[in-house]
Amino acid sequence: MIQVHENLKKSCQDALIALQKLNKEEYKDILSKLEWCLGSYEHDHNPKGLFEYGIKSLDILKNAKAKQPKLVTKKVIDNLEKSILSISEN
């Protein structure tokens, strides 16, 4: 279970980087919340926030990829989806 949580953390870190690269003002809120959740996870190892904001980040990244395919890699989206699914199954 710990590895599942660590995979989610890594995927959320990658999503954060991808969102930062999009460099849009409209993503400022999700960026700050995702950063906070990553820090919180490091402190208490509770993945609830990562799960919640990972799902929100996934939606944003999918929409961004649909509009501008070269800005977001498929790997970031796929890894985030797999991590969220792994948490959902447990």
C-alpha positions as CSV (number, residue, x, y, z in Angstrom):
1,M,0.0,0.0,0.0
2,I,2.9,2.4,0.8
3,Q,4.2,1.9,-2.8
4,V,0.8,2.8,-4.2
5,H,0.8,6.0,-2.2
6,E,4.4,6.8,-3.3
7,N,3.4,6.2,-7.0
8,L,0.6,8.7,-6.5
9,K,2.9,11.2,-5.0
10,K,5.4,10.8,-7.9
11,S,2.5,11.1,-10.5
12,C,1.2,14.2,-8.7
13,Q,4.7,15.8,-8.7
14,D,4.9,15.1,-12.5
15,A,1.4,16.6,-12.9
16,L,2.5,19.7,-11.0
17,I,5.5,20.2,-13.3
18,A,3.3,19.7,-16.4
19,L,0.8,22.3,-15.0
20,Q,3.6,24.7,-14.3
21,K,4.8,24.4,-17.9
22,L,1.4,25.3,-19.2
23,N,1.9,28.6,-17.4
24,K,-1.7,29.7,-17.2
25,E,-3.2,32.0,-14.6
26,E,-6.3,29.9,-14.4
27,Y,-4.2,27.0,-13.0
28,K,-2.8,29.0,-10.1
29,D,-5.3,27.7,-7.6
30,I,-4.8,24.0,-8.5
31,L,-1.0,24.5,-8.5
32,S,-1.0,25.9,-5.0
33,K,-3.4,23.2,-3.7
34,L,-1.4,20.4,-5.3
35,E,1.9,21.8,-3.9
36,W,0.3,22.0,-0.5
37,C,-1.0,18.4,-0.7
38,L,2.5,17.1,-1.7
39,G,4.0,18.9,1.3
40,S,1.2,17.6,3.6
41,Y,1.7,14.0,2.3
42,E,5.4,14.3,3.2
43,H,4.4,15.2,6.7
44,D,1.6,12.8,7.5
45,H,1.6,10.2,4.6
46,N,-2.1,10.6,4.2
47,P,-2.8,10.5,0.4
48,K,-6.4,11.9,0.6
49,G,-5.4,15.3,-0.7
50,L,-3.2,13.9,-3.4
51,F,-6.0,11.7,-4.6
52,E,-8.5,14.6,-4.7
53,Y,-6.3,17.0,-6.5
54,G,-4.7,14.3,-8.6
55,I,-8.2,13.7,-10.1
56,K,-8.7,17.5,-10.7
57,S,-5.2,17.8,-12.2
58,L,-5.9,14.8,-14.5
59,D,-9.0,16.5,-15.9
60,I,-7.1,19.7,-16.5
61,L,-4.2,17.9,-18.2
62,K,-6.5,15.9,-20.4
63,N,-8.3,19.1,-21.5
64,A,-5.0,20.8,-22.2
65,K,-3.7,17.9,-24.2
66,A,-6.9,17.9,-26.3
67,K,-6.4,21.5,-27.1
68,Q,-2.6,21.5,-27.5
69,P,-1.3,17.9,-27.8
70,K,2.4,18.8,-27.6
71,L,2.2,20.7,-24.3
72,V,1.3,17.6,-22.1
73,T,2.9,14.2,-22.5
74,K,0.8,11.1,-22.6
75,K,3.1,9.5,-20.1
76,V,2.2,12.1,-17.4
77,I,-1.5,11.5,-18.0
78,D,-1.2,7.7,-18.1
79,N,0.9,7.5,-14.9
80,L,-1.5,9.8,-13.1
81,E,-4.5,7.7,-14.2
82,K,-2.9,4.5,-13.1
83,S,-2.0,5.9,-9.7
84,I,-5.5,7.2,-9.1
85,L,-7.0,3.9,-10.2
86,S,-4.6,2.0,-7.9
87,I,-5.8,4.1,-4.9
88,S,-9.4,3.6,-6.0
89,E,-9.1,-0.1,-6.0
90,N,-7.7,-0.3,-2.4
